Amino acid sequence: MVALAGTSNRTFDPLPIDSSRGFPQSFPLLFANRNYRFRLYVNVPAAQIEDKAKVLDLPSADAFLVVSVELDLPDGTSQPIFLRKVVPGLEYESEDIALVFPQQRVAVQNLNNSGEFGSQVTGGIAPRWA
C-alpha cells in the first residue's frame, strides 16, 4: 500500500478504487474504527461518449467525477457526509476524514462496463485532525 501525498501535511492512505471495475462503482471501507460507504460515478454528456476509444481526463468543461460517502451508524442506518464533484489537487474535509482524488482518467469503455481499458482513478483518505 503506497501513501498518497496531498497539498497539506497529511499522508493519505489509498482508497480501494479499482478502475477496471468501471464506473459507477461502490465499496465499503473501515477507516479509524468507522465504517464508510463510497460511491463514485462519472457525469458526462452523451455526446462525449460516442467515441468508445476515448479516455476522459477529468474534470473537463462538462464531465466530472462525483464522489459520495456515507457513514454507517450504530443503529444500522447511514448518514451522508460527502457528495460533490471532485477536482485533482484539492483536499476535501468532511466529518472526521479528509479526501483527495489526484488522478482521474476514465475510459469511455469503463462507463457502465468493467475491463482493462486504460482508466486510472486514485483517491486517498486521512484523518481530518492529526
C-alpha positions in Angstrom: 0.0 0.0 0.0 1.6 3.3 -1.1 0.6 6.5 0.6 -0.6 9.5 -1.4 0.6 13.0 -0.8 -1.8 15.9 -0.6 -1.4 19.6 -0.5 -1.3 19.7 3.3 1.0 17.9 5.7 -1.4 14.9 5.7 -0.4 11.5 4.4 -3.3 9.8 2.6 -4.0 6.0 2.6 -5.1 4.8 -0.8 -8.8 4.1 -1.3 -9.6 0.7 -2.8 -10.7 2.2 -6.2 -10.4 -0.5 -8.9 -10.7 1.4 -12.2 -11.1 -1.9 -14.1 -14.4 -2.4 -12.3 -15.8 0.5 -14.2 -18.0 3.4 -13.1 -20.2 3.7 -11.3 -18.6 1.7 -8.5 -19.0 1.5 -4.8 -17.2 -0.1 -1.9 -17.2 -0.2 1.9 -14.2 1.0 3.9 -13.3 0.6 7.5 -11.2 3.6 8.5 -10.3 4.7 12.0 -12.8 2.3 13.5 -15.7 3.7 11.5 -17.4 2.1 8.5 -17.9 4.2 5.4 -19.6 3.5 2.0 -18.1 5.2 -1.0 -19.8 5.6 -4.4 -18.1 7.1 -7.5 -19.6 7.9 -10.8 -18.8 10.0 -13.9 -21.2 12.6 -15.0 -20.7 13.1 -18.8 -22.9 14.2 -21.7 -23.8 11.6 -24.2 -22.0 13.4 -27.0 -18.7 12.8 -25.2 -19.1 9.0 -25.1 -19.8 8.3 -28.8 -16.1 7.5 -29.4 -15.6 4.3 -27.5 -11.8 4.5 -27.7 -11.8 7.9 -25.9 -10.2 8.4 -22.5 -11.6 11.3 -20.4 -9.3 13.4 -18.4 -11.5 14.7 -15.6 -12.7 17.2 -14.9 -13.4 18.7 -18.3 -15.7 21.5 -19.3 -18.8 19.3 -19.0 -17.6 16.0 -17.5 -16.6 15.2 -13.9 -16.1 12.6 -11.2 -18.7 12.6 -8.4 -18.0 11.0 -5.1 -20.4 10.3 -2.3 -19.6 9.0 1.2 -21.9 7.7 3.8 -21.1 6.9 7.4 -22.6 3.7 8.8 -24.2 4.5 12.2 -24.6 2.1 15.2 -28.4 1.8 14.7 -27.9 0.2 11.2 -28.7 3.4 9.3 -26.3 5.5 7.3 -25.6 9.2 7.2 -24.5 11.0 4.1 -21.4 13.0 4.9 -19.9 13.9 1.5 -21.3 14.5 -2.0 -19.6 16.5 -4.6 -17.7 16.8 -7.9 -14.0 16.3 -7.1 -11.0 18.0 -8.6 -7.5 16.7 -8.7 -5.2 18.8 -6.5 -7.8 19.7 -3.9 -8.3 18.2 -0.5 -11.8 17.8 0.9 -12.7 17.6 4.6 -15.9 16.1 5.9 -16.7 14.9 9.4 -13.6 13.2 10.7 -11.9 12.5 7.3 -10.0 14.2 4.6 -10.2 13.0 1.0 -8.1 13.6 -2.1 -8.5 12.3 -5.7 -5.3 13.1 -7.6 -5.8 11.0 -10.7 -9.0 10.9 -12.7 -8.7 9.3 -16.2 -11.8 7.3 -17.2 -12.0 5.3 -20.5 -15.4 5.6 -22.1 -15.5 1.8 -22.3 -15.4 1.7 -18.4 -18.7 3.6 -18.2 -21.2 1.0 -17.0 -18.7 -1.7 -18.0 -15.8 -3.5 -16.4 -12.4 -4.3 -18.1 -8.9 -3.0 -18.7 -9.5 0.0 -21.0 -7.0 2.5 -19.5 -9.0 4.1 -16.7 -6.8 5.3 -13.8 -8.7 6.8 -10.8 -6.9 7.1 -7.5 -8.1 8.5 -4.2 -6.9 8.7 -0.6 -8.3 9.1 2.9 -6.7 10.6 6.0 -7.8 11.7 9.4 -9.1 15.2 9.3 -7.4 16.1 12.5 -3.9 14.8 13.3 
